Amino acid sequence: MSVMWTIIGFIVILAFLFLIFAVVRSAAQSDHMPNYDEEYASDFFDEQEDDMY
């Protein structure tokens, strides 16, 4: 019985973290921070390219 409650608790925690992640992503894509993910990704890849050459 305790194993079942441990699994249920783990699933609840994962769902809660996923909910927070979804809220943060929707906030990052709002009018206040447009294209936040794309700009960060492009900067990250530019730094990687500089390191390669």
Contacts in CASP RR format, 6 or more apart in sequence:
PFRMAT RR
TARGET T0000
AUTHOR 0000-0000-0000
METHOD contacts of the structure
MODEL  1
MSVMWTIIGFIVILAFLFLIFAVVRSAAQSDHMPNYDEEYASDFFDEQED
DMY
25 37 0 8 1.000
27 33 0 8 1.000
28 36 0 8 1.000
28 37 0 8 1.000
29 36 0 8 1.000
29 37 0 8 1.000
END
